[in-house]
């Protein structure tokens, strides 16, 4: 898991992104499409066309970080392009990285009584 400091927002770039882009290309997308500063310390998440690959860019104050995750099976749950930019919590990012539906995670079974 990415160590997300308190107060940091996680921005999802809706739609699909060309996954050949590295930090310079994704930073330019943050500036032009999301209208944000890529060096502000927030996390910016991009998903490829196939849905099984995401990239996260983050500037930690010392330098730029680029994280990539590819699912072996399945697709990352992603908002539609009509949603514009979407902000999620660091907890929801954890679900997203695990391939879990971050919009409505389901609680596991809990016993109703003891014994």
MIBA-236678 format. One record per residue: x, y, z of N, C-alpha, C in turn; residue in three letters. Coordinates in pm, whole numbers, padded with zeros to 5 digits, always signed. Each point is the difference from the previous one (the first is absolute). Layout:
BEGIN
XYZXYZXYZALA...
//
This chain:
BEGIN
+00084-00118+00000-00084+00118+00000+00088+00124+00000UNK-00044+00102-00068+00071+00127-00005-00019+00071+00134UNK+00107+00048+00064-00017+00071+00127-00060+00137-00024UNK-00129+00015+00022-00070+00125-00029-00004+00085+00126UNK+00069+00116+00000-00006+00089+00117-00139+00058+00019UNK-00030+00045+00121-00129+00061+00030-00023+00125-00083UNK-00123+00024-00038-00036+00119-00077+00024-00011-00149UNK+00053-00112-00045+00027-00018-00143-00125-00051-00069UNK-00033+00058-00113-00115-00044-00079+00047-00098-00108UNK-00091-00088-00038+00026-00095-00107-00095+00033-00114UNK+00056+00039-00114-00079+00041-00117+00003-00111-00104UNK-00117-00039-00049-00009-00097-00110-00024+00077-00129UNK+00082-00029-00100-00021+00058-00133-00097-00092-00072UNK-00123+00044-00019-00102-00085-00060+00033-00031-00145UNK-00068-00098-00054+00029-00043-00135+00124-00088-00002UNK+00061-00014-00116+00121-00082-00008+00118+00087-00043UNK+00119-00047+00035+00123+00073-00024+00096-00090-00077UNK+00081+00060-00085+00106-00072-00070+00106-00040+00101UNK+00013-00128+00028+00090-00048+00104+00147+00001-00042UNK+00029+00045-00122+00139+00016-00040+00060+00126+00061UNK-00086+00087+00053+00048+00125+00059+00070-00026+00132UNK+00105+00077+00022+00072-00003+00126-00037+00120+00084UNK+00087+00035+00095-00031+00112+00087-00018+00132-00074UNK+00086+00033-00098-00021+00130-00069-00134+00009-00071UNK-00039-00105-00073-00126+00002-00073-00121+00001+00092UNK+00006-00078+00108-00111-00004+00095-00010+00131+00077UNK+00115+00061+00032-00002+00130+00068-00064+00106-00087UNK+00028-00006-00129-00062+00094-00093-00151-00020-00004UNK-00045-00126+00006-00144-00027+00005-00063+00057+00127UNK+00071-00012+00112-00050+00055+00126-00020+00151-00014UNK+00098+00067-00061-00008+00145-00016-00110+00041-00097UNK-00006-00065-00116-00091+00044-00104-00141-00056+00014UNK-00014-00124+00038-00132-00063+00006-00065+00017+00137UNK+00077-00031+00105-00056+00007+00136+00010+00141+00060UNK+00078+00087-00065+00019+00138+00048+00055+00003+00143UNK+00097-00086+00027+00065-00010+00131+00151+00010-00017UNK+00069+00022+00110+00145+00004+00002+00054-00139+00034UNK+00073-00066-00090+00048-00135+00028+00104-00005+00112UNK+00056+00114+00038+00102+00004+00105-00058+00036+00137UNK-00134+00001+00013-00065+00047+00123-00001-00104+00111UNK+00038-00123-00029+00002-00104+00103-00121-00090-00001UNK-00098+00028-00085-00116-00088-00013+00035-00116-00092UNK-00079-00107+00006+00020-00115-00087-00095+00011-00118UNK+00049-00031-00118-00080+00004-00122+00006-00138-00064UNK-00117-00059-00021-00010-00139-00045-00059-00004-00140UNK+00062-00082-00087-00041-00015-00140-00019-00147-00030UNK-00098-00031-00085-00027-00140-00040+00012-00013-00149UNK+00056-00112-00045+00013-00028-00143-00131-00043-00062UNK+00000-00011-00131-00121-00035-00076-00054-00137+00038UNK+00087-00097+00020-00044-00136+00033-00057-00013+00141UNK+00036+00091+00089-00055-00001+00135+00080-00078+00101UNK+00103-00074-00044+00076-00082+00093+00130+00064+00045UNK+00028+00123-00041+00125+00068+00033-00029+00142+00047UNK+00060+00038+00112-00011+00139+00046+00140+00054+00029UNK+00010+00132-00007+00121+00071+00038-00039+00111+00096UNK+00085+00020+00101-00021+00103+00101+00123+00089+00001UNK-00019+00131-00013+00113+00092+00016-00018+00077+00129UNK+00115+00030+00063-00001+00067+00129+00132+00071+00018UNK-00004+00123+00040+00121+00074+00032+00006+00009+00152UNK+00103-00062+00060+00007-00009+00146+00075+00115+00066UNK+00033+00102-00076+00072+00114+00055+00149-00006-00031UNK+00049-00119-00029+00141-00018-00036+00018-00037-00146UNK-00100-00066-00053+00007-00043-00138-00131-00062-00045UNK-00003-00033-00126-00121-00056-00061+00002-00152+00009UNK-00115-00058+00032-00014-00146+00008-00104-00043-00103UNK+00026-00113-00062-00095-00059-00095-00019-00145+00039UNK-00122-00034+00041-00035-00136+00040-00087-00061-00108UNK+00021-00128-00025-00079-00073-00100-00051-00129+00062UNK-00125-00036-00029-00054-00128+00043-00080-00061-00113UNK+00026-00129-00024-00071-00075-00103-00069-00118+00067UNK-00129-00011-00021-00074-00114+00053+00023-00122-00090UNK+00020-00113+00062+00015-00124-00078-00133-00043-00060UNK-00109+00023+00075-00135-00030-00048-00091+00113+00040UNK-00098+00029-00083-00100+00101+00031+00043+00139-00045UNK-00082+00097+00042+00021+00140-00038-00018+00088+00123UNK+00065+00114-00002-00019+00098+00106-00135+00069-00021UNK-00076+00018+00109-00128+00070-00006+00031+00148-00022UNK-00065+00058-00101+00034+00136-00041-00124+00081-00032UNK-00002+00128+00035-00115+00085-00037-00002+00027-00150UNK-00116+00031-00053-00010+00029-00143+00060+00137-00030UNK+00032+00023-00125+00059+00127-00042-00095+00117+00025UNK-00130-00027+00004-00099+00105+00022+00006+00054+00143UNK+00060-00076+00091+00008+00042+00140+00102+00112+00023UNK+00084+00029-00097+00104+00101+00018+00108-00053+00091UNK+00058+00086+00082+00099-00047+00095-00070-00048+00126UNK+00054-00102+00061-00059-00058+00119+00106-00002+00110UNK-00037+00043+00119+00089-00005+00115-00046-00115+00088UNK+00095-00085+00041-00030-00111+00090+00090+00012+00122UNK-00033-00076+00104+00080+00002+00122+00117-00097-00014UNK+00103+00015+00084+00109-00098-00002-00050-00143+00027UNK-00103-00014+00084-00057-00133+00025-00061-00059-00126UNK-00072+00082-00076-00057-00046-00126+00110-00036-00100UNK+00112+00074+00003+00113-00034-00086+00053-00139+00035UNK+00003-00032+00129+00042-00134+00042-00089-00108-00060UNK-00132+00023+00003-00093-00095-00062+00026-00010-00150UNK+00016+00116-00063+00023+00004-00145+00123-00082-00037UNK+00110+00019+00074+00124-00072-00030-00014-00151+00019UNK-00093-00040+00085-00025-00143+00022-00099-00059-00100UNK-00054+00084-00087-00097-00047-00098-00141-00011+00056UNK-00024+00063+00115-00132-00003+00066-00078+00123-00045UNK-00131-00014-00012-00084+00113-00037+00004+00104+00111UNK+00072+00108-00021+00022+00104+00101-00124+00085+00023UNK-00098-00006-00092-00119+00083+00013-00094-00052+00107UNK-00004-00132+00018-00092-00060+00096+00059-00132+00051UNK+00109+00005+00080+00059-00125+00049-00098-00072+00094UNK+00002-00129-00006-00091-00081+00081+00071-00047+00127UNK-00069+00010+00112+00054-00052+00125-00001-00152-00006UNK+00094-00059+00069+00001-00146+00009-00102-00045+00103UNK-00029-00128+00001-00099-00055+00091+00045+00019+00144UNK-00093+00037+00086+00028+00013+00144-00100-00083+00077UNK+00044-00069+00103-00095-00079+00080-00100+00092+00071UNK-00123-00048+00013-00104+00081+00066-00007-00027+00150UNK+00055-00113+00043-00001-00031+00143+00127-00077+00036UNK+00028-00003+00127+00118-00070+00048-00039-00142+00040UNK+00089-00096-00028-00022-00135+00049-00078-00086-00082UNK
//
